[in-house]
């Protein structure tokens, strides 16, 4: 009996570690975005032919995708729109914070157009994550 209790405690700890580990890619991506927004001109250093609007869409779609993955492991009984909505809101809020941060970086300005691009990217990211999750769920239930 004591062994079963220990096994349950170990399973609980392991599941908590896995849930916490799901946040690591999103947090690392946020640090990367913070680093980029702290640079005077990050896109010119990476590639001069990248449109800044499309770059914002791309990096925030990745952020929203990673946030959806992080949030999807908490409550399987919750409707599917819950992690989608929360991931979208968190990505947009991070975009707001990013634009505020850029307003204080020399050589950078806060832009409403960038925030629009962040929102479009977040919508694309959560849509792709939701689609991927539903396909994975469908494969798991059909097998």
N, CA, C and O atoms as a GROMACS GRO file, in nm:
protein
  572
    1UNK      N    1   0.082  -0.119   0.000
    1UNK     CA    2   0.000   0.000   0.000
    1UNK      C    3   0.087   0.126   0.000
    1UNK      O    4   0.060   0.221  -0.073
    2UNK      N    5   0.189   0.125   0.080
    2UNK     CA    6   0.278   0.240   0.087
    2UNK      C    7   0.348   0.261  -0.047
    2UNK      O    8   0.375   0.374  -0.087
    3UNK      N    9   0.376   0.152  -0.115
    3UNK     CA   10   0.443   0.162  -0.243
    3UNK      C   11   0.352   0.230  -0.346
    3UNK      O   12   0.400   0.311  -0.426
    4UNK      N   13   0.222   0.199  -0.345
    4UNK     CA   14   0.130   0.262  -0.439
    4UNK      C   15   0.119   0.412  -0.412
    4UNK      O   16   0.111   0.491  -0.506
    5UNK      N   17   0.120   0.450  -0.287
    5UNK     CA   18   0.115   0.592  -0.255
    5UNK      C   19   0.241   0.664  -0.304
    5UNK      O   20   0.233   0.774  -0.357
    6UNK      N   21   0.354   0.601  -0.286
    6UNK     CA   22   0.479   0.661  -0.335
    6UNK      C   23   0.477   0.674  -0.486
    6UNK      O   24   0.523   0.773  -0.542
    7UNK      N   25   0.423   0.572  -0.553
    7UNK     CA   26   0.415   0.577  -0.698
    7UNK      C   27   0.325   0.692  -0.743
    7UNK      O   28   0.357   0.762  -0.839
    8UNK      N   29   0.212   0.712  -0.674
    8UNK     CA   30   0.123   0.822  -0.708
    8UNK      C   31   0.191   0.957  -0.686
    8UNK      O   32   0.177   1.048  -0.768
    9UNK      N   33   0.263   0.969  -0.576
    9UNK     CA   34   0.335   1.093  -0.548
    9UNK      C   35   0.440   1.118  -0.655
    9UNK      O   36   0.455   1.231  -0.702
   10UNK      N   37   0.513   1.015  -0.693
   10UNK     CA   38   0.615   1.029  -0.798
   10UNK      C   39   0.553   1.064  -0.933
   10UNK      O   40   0.608   1.145  -1.007
   11UNK      N   41   0.438   1.002  -0.965
   11UNK     CA   42   0.370   1.035  -1.090
   11UNK      C   43   0.322   1.180  -1.088
   11UNK      O   44   0.332   1.249  -1.189
   12UNK      N   45   0.272   1.225  -0.974
   12UNK     CA   46   0.227   1.363  -0.961
   12UNK      C   47   0.343   1.460  -0.980
   12UNK      O   48   0.330   1.559  -1.051
   13UNK      N   49   0.455   1.431  -0.917
   13UNK     CA   50   0.573   1.517  -0.932
   13UNK      C   51   0.621   1.518  -1.076
   13UNK      O   52   0.656   1.623  -1.130
   14UNK      N   53   0.623   1.399  -1.139
   14UNK     CA   54   0.669   1.390  -1.276
   14UNK      C   55   0.577   1.468  -1.369
   14UNK      O   56   0.624   1.536  -1.460
   15UNK      N   57   0.445   1.460  -1.347
   15UNK     CA   58   0.352   1.534  -1.433
   15UNK      C   59   0.367   1.684  -1.412
   15UNK      O   60   0.353   1.761  -1.507
   16UNK      N   61   0.396   1.727  -1.290
   16UNK     CA   62   0.419   1.869  -1.265
   16UNK      C   63   0.545   1.916  -1.336
   16UNK      O   64   0.548   2.026  -1.390
   17UNK      N   65   0.648   1.833  -1.337
   17UNK     CA   66   0.772   1.868  -1.406
   17UNK      C   67   0.747   1.878  -1.557
   17UNK      O   68   0.798   1.968  -1.623
   18UNK      N   69   0.669   1.784  -1.611
   18UNK     CA   70   0.638   1.789  -1.754
   18UNK      C   71   0.558   1.912  -1.791
   18UNK      O   72   0.583   1.976  -1.893
   19UNK      N   73   0.460   1.947  -1.706
   19UNK     CA   74   0.381   2.067  -1.733
   19UNK      C   75   0.468   2.192  -1.727
   19UNK      O   76   0.452   2.283  -1.808
   20UNK      N   77   0.559   2.196  -1.632
   20UNK     CA   78   0.649   2.311  -1.622
   20UNK      C   79   0.744   2.315  -1.742
   20UNK      O   80   0.777   2.423  -1.791
   21UNK      N   81   0.788   2.198  -1.789
   21UNK     CA   82   0.879   2.193  -1.902
   21UNK      C   83   0.813   2.240  -2.032
   21UNK      O   84   0.881   2.285  -2.124
   22UNK      N   85   0.681   2.230  -2.040
   22UNK     CA   86   0.611   2.278  -2.159
   22UNK      C   87   0.626   2.429  -2.176
   22UNK      O   88   0.616   2.480  -2.288
   23UNK      N   89   0.648   2.501  -2.068
   23UNK     CA   90   0.662   2.646  -2.072
   23UNK      C   91   0.801   2.689  -2.118
   23UNK      O   92   0.818   2.803  -2.162
   24UNK      N   93   0.900   2.602  -2.109
   24UNK     CA   94   1.037   2.641  -2.139
   24UNK      C   95   1.055   2.696  -2.281
   24UNK      O   96   1.117   2.801  -2.296
   25UNK      N   97   1.004   2.630  -2.387
   25UNK     CA   98   1.023   2.689  -2.520
   25UNK      C   99   0.959   2.828  -2.535
   25UNK      O  100   1.017   2.917  -2.597
   26UNK      N  101   0.840   2.848  -2.478
   26UNK     CA  102   0.774   2.978  -2.487
   26UNK      C  103   0.854   3.084  -2.412
   26UNK      O  104   0.870   3.196  -2.461
   27UNK      N  105   0.905   3.050  -2.297
   27UNK     CA  106   0.983   3.147  -2.218
   27UNK      C  107   1.113   3.181  -2.290
   27UNK      O  108   1.152   3.298  -2.295
   28UNK      N  109   1.179   3.081  -2.346
   28UNK     CA  110   1.302   3.108  -2.421
   28UNK      C  111   1.274   3.195  -2.543
   28UNK      O  112   1.353   3.283  -2.577
   29UNK      N  113   1.160   3.170  -2.609
   29UNK     CA  114   1.124   3.253  -2.725
   29UNK      C  115   1.097   3.396  -2.682
   29UNK      O  116   1.131   3.490  -2.754
   30UNK      N  117   1.035   3.415  -2.565
   30UNK     CA  118   1.011   3.550  -2.514
   30UNK      C  119   1.142   3.622  -2.485
   30UNK      O  120   1.156   3.741  -2.513
   31UNK      N  121   1.239   3.550  -2.429
   31UNK     CA  122   1.370   3.610  -2.407
   31UNK      C  123   1.435   3.650  -2.539
   31UNK      O  124   1.496   3.756  -2.549
   32UNK      N  125   1.420   3.566  -2.640
   32UNK     CA  126   1.474   3.596  -2.772
   32UNK      C  127   1.408   3.721  -2.830
   32UNK      O  128   1.477   3.808  -2.885
   33UNK      N  129   1.276   3.731  -2.817
   33UNK     CA  130   1.205   3.851  -2.865
   33UNK      C  131   1.247   3.975  -2.789
   33UNK      O  132   1.261   4.083  -2.847
   34UNK      N  133   1.266   3.961  -2.659
   34UNK     CA  134   1.312   4.074  -2.579
   34UNK      C  135   1.450   4.119  -2.625
   34UNK      O  136   1.477   4.239  -2.637
   35UNK      N  137   1.537   4.023  -2.651
   35UNK     CA  138   1.671   4.054  -2.700
   35UNK      C  139   1.663   4.128  -2.834
   35UNK      O  140   1.731   4.228  -2.854
   36UNK      N  141   1.578   4.078  -2.925
   36UNK     CA  142   1.564   4.144  -3.055
   36UNK      C  143   1.509   4.285  -3.041
   36UNK      O  144   1.554   4.377  -3.110
   37UNK      N  145   1.411   4.303  -2.954
   37UNK     CA  146   1.351   4.436  -2.941
   37UNK      C  147   1.443   4.533  -2.869
   37UNK      O  148   1.420   4.654  -2.872
   38UNK      N  149   1.545   4.482  -2.804
   38UNK     CA  150   1.640   4.570  -2.735
   38UNK      C  151   1.752   4.618  -2.828
   38UNK      O  152   1.830   4.705  -2.791
   39UNK      N  153   1.759   4.562  -2.947
   39UNK     CA  154   1.860   4.602  -3.044
   39UNK      C  155   1.813   4.727  -3.117
   39UNK      O  156   1.693   4.750  -3.133
   40UNK      N  157   1.908   4.808  -3.162
   40UNK     CA  158   1.874   4.931  -3.234
   40UNK      C  159   1.807   4.900  -3.368
   40UNK      O  160   1.711   4.967  -3.405
   41UNK      N  161   1.856   4.802  -3.441
   41UNK     CA  162   1.799   4.764  -3.571
   41UNK      C  163   1.822   4.616  -3.595
   41UNK      O  164   1.914   4.580  -3.668
   42UNK      N  165   1.741   4.528  -3.534
   42UNK     CA  166   1.768   4.385  -3.544
   42UNK      C  167   1.747   4.327  -3.682
   42UNK      O  168   1.820   4.236  -3.723
   43UNK      N  169   1.648   4.376  -3.756
   43UNK     CA  170   1.620   4.316  -3.886
   43UNK      C  171   1.728   4.345  -3.988
   43UNK      O  172   1.757   4.262  -4.075
   44UNK      N  173   1.789   4.461  -3.980
   44UNK     CA  174   1.896   4.493  -4.073
   44UNK      C  175   2.018   4.403  -4.050
   44UNK      O  176   2.094   4.375  -4.142
   45UNK      N  177   2.034   4.359  -3.927
   45UNK     CA  178   2.148   4.270  -3.898
   45UNK      C  179   2.120   4.128  -3.944
   45UNK      O  180   2.210   4.057  -3.988
   46UNK      N  181   1.994   4.086  -3.934
   46UNK     CA  182   1.960   3.948  -3.972
   46UNK      C  183   1.952   3.936  -4.123
   46UNK      O  184   2.022   3.855  -4.184
   47UNK      N  185   1.866   4.016  -4.183
   47UNK     CA  186   1.851   4.014  -4.328
   47UNK      C  187   1.784   4.143  -4.372
   47UNK      O  188   1.683   4.184  -4.315
   48UNK      N  189   1.840   4.206  -4.470
   48UNK     CA  190   1.788   4.335  -4.512
   48UNK      C  191   1.663   4.323  -4.598
   48UNK      O  192   1.593   4.423  -4.618
   49UNK      N  193   1.633   4.205  -4.650
   49UNK     CA  194   1.518   4.191  -4.739
   49UNK      C  195   1.393   4.137  -4.669
   49UNK      O  196   1.297   4.099  -4.736
   50UNK      N  197   1.391   4.133  -4.536
   50UNK     CA  198   1.274   4.087  -4.462
   50UNK      C  199   1.186   4.208  -4.431
   50UNK      O  200   1.233   4.308  -4.376
   51UNK      N  201   1.058   4.198  -4.465
   51UNK     CA  202   0.963   4.303  -4.434
   51UNK      C  203   0.936   4.300  -4.283
   51UNK      O  204   0.903   4.194  -4.230
   52UNK      N  205   0.949   4.412  -4.212
   52UNK     CA  206   0.927   4.413  -4.067
   52UNK      C  207   0.788   4.366  -4.026
   52UNK      O  208   0.773   4.302  -3.922
   53UNK      N  209   0.686   4.398  -4.106
   53UNK     CA  210   0.550   4.353  -4.074
   53UNK      C  211   0.543   4.201  -4.074
   53UNK      O  212   0.489   4.140  -3.982
   54UNK      N  213   0.598   4.140  -4.180
   54UNK     CA  214   0.596   3.994  -4.189
   54UNK      C  215   0.684   3.930  -4.082
   54UNK      O  216   0.653   3.820  -4.034
   55UNK      N  217   0.790   3.997  -4.044
   55UNK     CA  218   0.875   3.944  -3.936
   55UNK      C  219   0.798   3.941  -3.805
   55UNK      O  220   0.806   3.844  -3.730
   56UNK      N  221   0.722   4.047  -3.777
   56UNK     CA  222   0.640   4.048  -3.656
   56UNK      C  223   0.535   3.937  -3.660
   56UNK      O  224   0.514   3.869  -3.561
   57UNK      N  225   0.471   3.920  -3.775
   57UNK     CA  226   0.371   3.814  -3.789
   57UNK      C  227   0.435   3.678  -3.762
   57UNK      O  228   0.378   3.596  -3.690
   58UNK      N  229   0.552   3.656  -3.818
   58UNK     CA  230   0.619   3.526  -3.803
   58UNK      C  231   0.660   3.499  -3.659
   58UNK      O  232   0.632   3.391  -3.606
   59UNK      N  233   0.726   3.594  -3.595
   59UNK     CA  234   0.777   3.566  -3.460
   59UNK      C  235   0.664   3.556  -3.358
   59UNK      O  236   0.676   3.481  -3.261
   60UNK      N  237   0.556   3.630  -3.378
   60UNK     CA  238   0.444   3.620  -3.284
   60UNK      C  239   0.355   3.500  -3.312
   60UNK      O  240   0.284   3.454  -3.223
   61UNK      N  241   0.356   3.449  -3.434
   61UNK     CA  242   0.286   3.324  -3.458
   61UNK      C  243   0.358   3.209  -3.388
   61UNK      O  244   0.294   3.118  -3.334
   62UNK      N  245   0.490   3.213  -3.388
   62UNK     CA  246   0.567   3.112  -3.316
   62UNK      C  247   0.540   3.124  -3.165
   62UNK      O  248   0.522   3.023  -3.097
   63UNK      N  249   0.539   3.246  -3.114
   63UNK     CA  250   0.512   3.266  -2.971
   63UNK      C  251   0.375   3.212  -2.933
   63UNK      O  252   0.363   3.141  -2.833
   64UNK      N  253   0.272   3.245  -3.009
   64UNK     CA  254   0.138   3.198  -2.978
   64UNK      C  255   0.129   3.046  -2.988
   64UNK      O  256   0.062   2.982  -2.906
   65UNK      N  257   0.196   2.988  -3.086
   65UNK     CA  258   0.199   2.842  -3.100
   65UNK      C  259   0.261   2.778  -2.976
   65UNK      O  260   0.206   2.683  -2.921
   66UNK      N  261   0.374   2.831  -2.931
   66UNK     CA  262   0.442   2.778  -2.813
   66UNK      C  263   0.360   2.799  -2.687
   66UNK      O  264   0.359   2.713  -2.599
   67UNK      N  265   0.292   2.912  -2.676
   67UNK     CA  266   0.205   2.936  -2.560
   67UNK      C  267   0.088   2.840  -2.559
   67UNK      O  268   0.046   2.793  -2.453
   68UNK      N  269   0.034   2.810  -2.676
   68UNK     CA  270  -0.076   2.712  -2.683
   68UNK      C  271  -0.030   2.575  -2.637
   68UNK      O  272  -0.102   2.506  -2.565
   69UNK      N  273   0.090   2.535  -2.678
   69UNK     CA  274   0.144   2.407  -2.634
   69UNK      C  275   0.160   2.406  -2.483
   69UNK      O  276   0.128   2.307  -2.417
   70UNK      N  277   0.211   2.516  -2.428
   70UNK     CA  278   0.231   2.524  -2.284
   70UNK      C  279   0.099   2.516  -2.209
   70UNK      O  280   0.091   2.453  -2.103
   71UNK      N  281  -0.004   2.577  -2.261
   71UNK     CA  282  -0.133   2.582  -2.192
   71UNK      C  283  -0.218   2.458  -2.215
   71UNK      O  284  -0.308   2.430  -2.135
   72UNK      N  285  -0.193   2.383  -2.320
   72UNK     CA  286  -0.281   2.272  -2.355
   72UNK      C  287  -0.270   2.153  -2.261
   72UNK      O  288  -0.356   2.064  -2.265
   73UNK      N  289  -0.169   2.147  -2.178
   73UNK     CA  290  -0.152   2.032  -2.092
   73UNK      C  291  -0.214   2.044  -1.954
   73UNK      O  292  -0.192   1.957  -1.870
   74UNK      N  293  -0.292   2.148  -1.929
   74UNK     CA  294  -0.342   2.170  -1.794
   74UNK      C  295  -0.475   2.103  -1.764
   74UNK      O  296  -0.485   2.026  -1.668
   75UNK      N  297  -0.576   2.131  -1.842
   75UNK     CA  298  -0.708   2.081  -1.812
   75UNK      C  299  -0.769   2.025  -1.939
   75UNK      O  300  -0.816   2.099  -2.025
   76UNK      N  301  -0.767   1.893  -1.950
   76UNK     CA  302  -0.819   1.830  -2.071
   76UNK      C  303  -0.971   1.838  -2.078
   76UNK      O  304  -1.028   1.818  -2.186
   77UNK      N  305  -1.038   1.866  -1.966
   77UNK     CA  306  -1.183   1.877  -1.965
   77UNK      C  307  -1.230   2.015  -2.014
   77UNK      O  308  -1.348   2.032  -2.046
   78UNK      N  309  -1.141   2.110  -2.018
   78UNK     CA  310  -1.178   2.244  -2.062
   78UNK      C  311  -1.205   2.243  -2.213
   78UNK      O  312  -1.146   2.164  -2.286
   79UNK      N  313  -1.294   2.330  -2.258
   79UNK     CA  314  -1.318   2.340  -2.403
   79UNK      C  315  -1.190   2.382  -2.476
   79UNK      O  316  -1.101   2.444  -2.418
   80UNK      N  317  -1.184   2.346  -2.603
   80UNK     CA  318  -1.063   2.374  -2.680
   80UNK      C  319  -1.036   2.522  -2.699
   80UNK      O  320  -0.922   2.561  -2.721
   81UNK      N  321  -1.139   2.605  -2.690
   81UNK     CA  322  -1.119   2.748  -2.712
   81UNK      C  323  -1.048   2.815  -2.595
   81UNK      O  324  -0.998   2.926  -2.610
   82UNK      N  325  -1.043   2.749  -2.479
   82UNK     CA  326  -0.981   2.811  -2.362
   82UNK      C  327  -0.831   2.831  -2.381
   82UNK      O  328  -0.783   2.943  -2.366
   83UNK      N  329  -0.753   2.725  -2.413
   83UNK     CA  330  -0.609   2.750  -2.434
   83UNK      C  331  -0.583   2.839  -2.555
   83UNK      O  332  -0.484   2.912  -2.558
   84UNK      N  333  -0.669   2.831  -2.655
   84UNK     CA  334  -0.654   2.917  -2.773
   84UNK      C  335  -0.669   3.063  -2.734
   84UNK      O  336  -0.587   3.148  -2.771
   85UNK      N  337  -0.773   3.093  -2.658
   85UNK     CA  338  -0.799   3.231  -2.617
   85UNK      C  339  -0.690   3.284  -2.526
   85UNK      O  340  -0.644   3.398  -2.542
   86UNK      N  341  -0.649   3.202  -2.430
   86UNK     CA  342  -0.547   3.247  -2.335
   86UNK      C  343  -0.413   3.267  -2.406
   86UNK      O  344  -0.343   3.365  -2.380
   87UNK      N  345  -0.377   3.174  -2.495
   87UNK     CA  346  -0.250   3.187  -2.568
   87UNK      C  347  -0.252   3.312  -2.656
   87UNK      O  348  -0.152   3.384  -2.664
   88UNK      N  349  -0.365   3.338  -2.722
   88UNK     CA  350  -0.376   3.457  -2.804
   88UNK      C  351  -0.362   3.583  -2.719
   88UNK      O  352  -0.289   3.675  -2.755
   89UNK      N  353  -0.433   3.586  -2.606
   89UNK     CA  354  -0.428   3.704  -2.519
   89UNK      C  355  -0.287   3.726  -2.463
   89UNK      O  356  -0.240   3.840  -2.459
   90UNK      N  357  -0.221   3.620  -2.422
   90UNK     CA  358  -0.085   3.634  -2.369
   90UNK      C  359   0.012   3.683  -2.475
   90UNK      O  360   0.098   3.766  -2.447
   91UNK      N  361  -0.001   3.632  -2.596
   91UNK     CA  362   0.088   3.676  -2.704
   91UNK      C  363   0.066   3.823  -2.736
   91UNK      O  364   0.162   3.898  -2.756
   92UNK      N  365  -0.060   3.866  -2.742
   92UNK     CA  366  -0.088   4.006  -2.771
   92UNK      C  367  -0.040   4.095  -2.656
   92UNK      O  368   0.016   4.202  -2.679
   93UNK      N  369  -0.062   4.051  -2.533
   93UNK     CA  370  -0.014   4.128  -2.419
   93UNK      C  371   0.138   4.139  -2.419
   93UNK      O  372   0.194   4.243  -2.384
   94UNK      N  373   0.204   4.031  -2.459
   94UNK     CA  374   0.350   4.038  -2.470
   94UNK      C  375   0.389   4.137  -2.580
   94UNK      O  376   0.489   4.209  -2.567
   95UNK      N  377   0.311   4.140  -2.688
   95UNK     CA  378   0.337   4.237  -2.795
   95UNK      C  379   0.320   4.380  -2.747
   95UNK      O  380   0.398   4.467  -2.786
   96UNK      N  381   0.220   4.405  -2.664
   96UNK     CA  382   0.201   4.539  -2.606
   96UNK      C  383   0.323   4.576  -2.522
   96UNK      O  384   0.377   4.686  -2.533
   97UNK      N  385   0.365   4.482  -2.437
   97UNK     CA  386   0.484   4.507  -2.354
   97UNK      C  387   0.608   4.528  -2.438
   97UNK      O  388   0.694   4.608  -2.403
   98UNK      N  389   0.617   4.455  -2.548
   98UNK     CA  390   0.732   4.468  -2.637
   98UNK      C  391   0.735   4.606  -2.702
   98UNK      O  392   0.841   4.668  -2.714
   99UNK      N  393   0.620   4.655  -2.743
   99UNK     CA  394   0.615   4.788  -2.803
   99UNK      C  395   0.646   4.897  -2.700
   99UNK      O  396   0.713   4.994  -2.732
  100UNK      N  397   0.598   4.881  -2.579
  100UNK     CA  398   0.633   4.976  -2.473
  100UNK      C  399   0.783   4.974  -2.448
  100UNK      O  400   0.845   5.079  -2.432
  101UNK      N  401   0.841   4.854  -2.446
  101UNK     CA  402   0.986   4.841  -2.426
  101UNK      C  403   1.062   4.909  -2.539
  101UNK      O  404   1.162   4.977  -2.515
  102UNK      N  405   1.015   4.891  -2.663
  102UNK     CA  406   1.084   4.951  -2.777
  102UNK      C  407   1.079   5.103  -2.774
  102UNK      O  408   1.167   5.170  -2.830
  103UNK      N  409   0.977   5.158  -2.710
  103UNK     CA  410   0.968   5.304  -2.702
  103UNK      C  411   1.084   5.364  -2.622
  103UNK      O  412   1.116   5.481  -2.639
  104UNK      N  413   1.145   5.285  -2.537
  104UNK     CA  414   1.255   5.333  -2.453
  104UNK      C  415   1.392   5.290  -2.503
  104UNK      O  416   1.494   5.323  -2.441
  105UNK      N  417   1.397   5.216  -2.613
  105UNK     CA  418   1.524   5.172  -2.670
  105UNK      C  419   1.569   5.275  -2.773
  105UNK      O  420   1.493   5.308  -2.864
  106UNK      N  421   1.692   5.326  -2.761
  106UNK     CA  422   1.741   5.424  -2.860
  106UNK      C  423   1.741   5.364  -3.001
  106UNK      O  424   1.789   5.252  -3.023
  107UNK      N  425   1.687   5.439  -3.095
  107UNK     CA  426   1.681   5.392  -3.232
  107UNK      C  427   1.556   5.312  -3.265
  107UNK      O  428   1.537   5.274  -3.380
  108UNK      N  429   1.471   5.286  -3.168
  108UNK     CA  430   1.347   5.211  -3.190
  108UNK      C  431   1.228   5.297  -3.154
  108UNK      O  432   1.241   5.390  -3.075
  109UNK      N  433   1.115   5.266  -3.210
  109UNK     CA  434   0.990   5.336  -3.178
  109UNK      C  435   0.880   5.234  -3.159
  109UNK      O  436   0.883   5.125  -3.216
  110UNK      N  437   0.782   5.270  -3.077
  110UNK     CA  438   0.663   5.187  -3.063
  110UNK      C  439   0.571   5.215  -3.181
  110UNK      O  440   0.556   5.330  -3.224
  111UNK      N  441   0.509   5.110  -3.232
  111UNK     CA  442   0.426   5.126  -3.351
  111UNK      C  443   0.297   5.047  -3.335
  111UNK      O  444   0.298   4.930  -3.295
  112UNK      N  445   0.185   5.112  -3.367
  112UNK     CA  446   0.057   5.042  -3.366
  112UNK      C  447   0.050   4.938  -3.476
  112UNK      O  448  -0.013   4.833  -3.459
  113UNK      N  449   0.115   4.965  -3.588
  113UNK     CA  450   0.118   4.869  -3.698
  113UNK      C  451   0.190   4.740  -3.657
  113UNK      O  452   0.150   4.631  -3.695
  114UNK      N  453   0.297   4.754  -3.579
  114UNK     CA  454   0.366   4.636  -3.527
  114UNK      C  455   0.275   4.556  -3.435
  114UNK      O  456   0.277   4.433  -3.436
  115UNK      N  457   0.196   4.626  -3.356
  115UNK     CA  458   0.103   4.558  -3.266
  115UNK      C  459  -0.006   4.484  -3.345
  115UNK      O  460  -0.048   4.375  -3.306
  116UNK      N  461  -0.051   4.543  -3.454
  116UNK     CA  462  -0.147   4.475  -3.542
  116UNK      C  463  -0.083   4.349  -3.599
  116UNK      O  464  -0.146   4.243  -3.604
  117UNK      N  465   0.042   4.360  -3.643
  117UNK     CA  466   0.114   4.244  -3.696
  117UNK      C  467   0.130   4.137  -3.588
  117UNK      O  468   0.118   4.018  -3.617
  118UNK      N  469   0.156   4.179  -3.465
  118UNK     CA  470   0.168   4.084  -3.355
  118UNK      C  471   0.036   4.009  -3.334
  118UNK      O  472   0.036   3.888  -3.313
  119UNK      N  473  -0.075   4.082  -3.340
  119UNK     CA  474  -0.206   4.019  -3.324
  119UNK      C  475  -0.239   3.923  -3.437
  119UNK      O  476  -0.293   3.815  -3.414
  120UNK      N  477  -0.205   3.961  -3.560
  120UNK     CA  478  -0.227   3.872  -3.674
  120UNK      C  479  -0.141   3.746  -3.658
  120UNK      O  480  -0.188   3.635  -3.682
  121UNK      N  481  -0.016   3.765  -3.619
  121UNK     CA  482   0.072   3.650  -3.597
  121UNK      C  483   0.021   3.560  -3.485
  121UNK      O  484   0.027   3.438  -3.497
  122UNK      N  485  -0.029   3.620  -3.378
  122UNK     CA  486  -0.082   3.541  -3.267
  122UNK      C  487  -0.204   3.461  -3.313
  122UNK      O  488  -0.219   3.344  -3.275
  123UNK      N  489  -0.290   3.521  -3.394
  123UNK     CA  490  -0.407   3.449  -3.446
  123UNK      C  491  -0.365   3.332  -3.534
  123UNK      O  492  -0.423   3.224  -3.526
  124UNK      N  493  -0.265   3.354  -3.618
  124UNK     CA  494  -0.215   3.246  -3.704
  124UNK      C  495  -0.154   3.135  -3.618
  124UNK      O  496  -0.177   3.017  -3.642
  125UNK      N  497  -0.075   3.175  -3.518
  125UNK     CA  498  -0.009   3.075  -3.434
  125UNK      C  499  -0.105   2.988  -3.357
  125UNK      O  500  -0.089   2.866  -3.353
  126UNK      N  501  -0.207   3.048  -3.295
  126UNK     CA  502  -0.303   2.966  -3.219
  126UNK      C  503  -0.390   2.884  -3.312
  126UNK      O  504  -0.434   2.775  -3.276
  127UNK      N  505  -0.416   2.935  -3.432
  127UNK     CA  506  -0.493   2.857  -3.529
  127UNK      C  507  -0.416   2.733  -3.572
  127UNK      O  508  -0.471   2.624  -3.578
  128UNK      N  509  -0.288   2.751  -3.602
  128UNK     CA  510  -0.205   2.636  -3.640
  128UNK      C  511  -0.190   2.537  -3.525
  128UNK      O  512  -0.193   2.416  -3.546
  129UNK      N  513  -0.172   2.589  -3.404
  129UNK     CA  514  -0.158   2.500  -3.288
  129UNK      C  515  -0.286   2.424  -3.262
  129UNK      O  516  -0.282   2.305  -3.230
  130UNK      N  517  -0.399   2.491  -3.274
  130UNK     CA  518  -0.528   2.425  -3.254
  130UNK      C  519  -0.553   2.319  -3.361
  130UNK      O  520  -0.602   2.210  -3.331
  131UNK      N  521  -0.519   2.351  -3.484
  131UNK     CA  522  -0.532   2.254  -3.593
  131UNK      C  523  -0.443   2.133  -3.571
  131UNK      O  524  -0.486   2.019  -3.588
  132UNK      N  525  -0.320   2.158  -3.533
  132UNK     CA  526  -0.227   2.047  -3.506
  132UNK      C  527  -0.276   1.962  -3.389
  132UNK      O  528  -0.270   1.839  -3.394
  133UNK      N  529  -0.325   2.027  -3.284
  133UNK     CA  530  -0.374   1.952  -3.168
  133UNK      C  531  -0.495   1.868  -3.204
  133UNK      O  532  -0.507   1.755  -3.158
  134UNK      N  533  -0.586   1.922  -3.285
  134UNK     CA  534  -0.705   1.844  -3.322
  134UNK      C  535  -0.668   1.727  -3.411
  134UNK      O  536  -0.729   1.620  -3.401
  135UNK      N  537  -0.570   1.745  -3.498
  135UNK     CA  538  -0.526   1.632  -3.583
  135UNK      C  539  -0.456   1.525  -3.502
  135UNK      O  540  -0.476   1.406  -3.525
  136UNK      N  541  -0.376   1.567  -3.406
  136UNK     CA  542  -0.309   1.469  -3.320
  136UNK      C  543  -0.413   1.394  -3.237
  136UNK      O  544  -0.404   1.272  -3.223
  137UNK      N  545  -0.511   1.466  -3.183
  137UNK     CA  546  -0.617   1.404  -3.105
  137UNK      C  547  -0.696   1.305  -3.190
  137UNK      O  548  -0.730   1.196  -3.143
  138UNK      N  549  -0.726   1.342  -3.314
  138UNK     CA  550  -0.800   1.254  -3.403
  138UNK      C  551  -0.721   1.127  -3.433
  138UNK      O  552  -0.779   1.019  -3.438
  139UNK      N  553  -0.593   1.140  -3.452
  139UNK     CA  554  -0.510   1.021  -3.478
  139UNK      C  555  -0.502   0.931  -3.356
  139UNK      O  556  -0.505   0.809  -3.368
  140UNK      N  557  -0.493   0.992  -3.238
  140UNK     CA  558  -0.484   0.911  -3.116
  140UNK      C  559  -0.615   0.839  -3.086
  140UNK      O  560  -0.612   0.726  -3.036
  141UNK      N  561  -0.727   0.900  -3.115
  141UNK     CA  562  -0.855   0.837  -3.087
  141UNK      C  563  -0.895   0.734  -3.192
  141UNK      O  564  -0.972   0.643  -3.163
  142UNK      N  565  -0.843   0.748  -3.314
  142UNK     CA  566  -0.876   0.651  -3.419
  142UNK      C  567  -0.787   0.527  -3.415
  142UNK      O  568  -0.821   0.425  -3.474
  143UNK      N  569  -0.676   0.534  -3.346
  143UNK     CA  570  -0.584   0.422  -3.344
  143UNK      C  571  -0.613   0.326  -3.234
  143UNK      O  572  -0.543   0.225  -3.220
   0.00000   0.00000   0.00000
